[in-house]
């Protein structure tokens, strides 16, 4: 029987419960503790999952022998937790995005590299079978080289959602809107499939959410180092939510795509996944007739599992396996930084009204939070 990595959760908000349920099912990880700034919340969470409760990270690690943590705090607090854990030789899997600022990303990556511990980012949609199918087709050269990539994510968040936690919808505590909280899944898949980014020109707007500070809609044109181009449209302004799609068009004229989300978008702790993830586009020569069968297969599998927990379990198992076998996790800290670079580039492009070249470095000489605070 393989050894299980002793794993704790930091932060006990809504998404923490999904990770707790996933870790309880994981074959190579053992949920041992919860840590929260509020010991009362920690105790309530701990009672539900029969684990230990703490309000101090260092004490939790010392008492329980924690080897890995899942960081589920609001975005601005990710770095503090990860750096503390790294200093004590503990690995960190961080809820998306890795951070809301490049400065925090770099501090976490540096701390984990210095202390030789793993750093991973939650992006469980990469584990979807239709997403893996697209990646395999690209790797096998079935579309030639990726030439054009698109993200179309048209969702909805209402006032009740933003009022469900005090940090939502604020620049200071959430760090942004749709780009920072909803789009990272699609941004991660997009960069994973298309490759290294060279330049971004972007804009953002708040179309119909006057009660929040942050953007509900953003668009961008992306140039890749390979010569490929891309387009990003992400929005929280379409009731009740339409779909989230990533589609890749190849140099040989063939196209592949995945609808990662359909209908009303999944909200951790507030709703379930409305529709199964499926391949929605497939024109690979000789494989045009396979799409219908895959949709049936993926839809049937979706109904046979608890989709909210199953893919979280796969990601937690991947991270534990990376620790056990001294390899990189599927979504590393460095890849998580690329997602933060993408949305940071859109904010800076809006501010400066010009394209933004990659790679991006933190801005230490401004106090406008990468352009977010400029109207």
URDAWO-V432081 format. One record per run of one state. SS is the DSSP state (2 for helix, 1 for strand, 0 for the rest). FROM is the first residue (numbers start at 1). TO is the last residue. If there is no record, write none. Layout:
BEGIN
<<SS;FROM;TO> <SS;FROM;TO>>
END
This chain:
BEGIN
<<0;1;4> <1;5;10> <0;11;13> <2;14;25> <0;26;28> <1;29;35> <0;36;38> <2;39;49> <0;50;51> <1;52;54> <0;55;56> <2;57;64> <0;65;67> <1;68;71> <0;72;74> <2;75;87> <0;88;90> <1;91;94> <0;95;101> <2;102;114> <0;115;118> <1;119;121> <0;122;123> <2;124;127> <0;128;128> <2;129;139> <0;140;145> <1;146;154> <0;155;155> <1;156;156> <0;157;158> <2;159;163> <0;164;177> <2;178;182> <0;183;183> <2;184;194> <0;195;196> <1;197;205> <0;206;216> <1;217;224> <0;225;228> <1;229;235> <0;236;236> <1;237;237> <0;238;242> <1;243;250> <0;251;254> <1;255;262> <0;263;277> <1;278;282> <0;283;287> <2;288;304> <0;305;306> <2;307;324> <0;325;331> <1;332;332> <2;333;352> <0;353;355> <1;356;357> <0;358;375>>
END
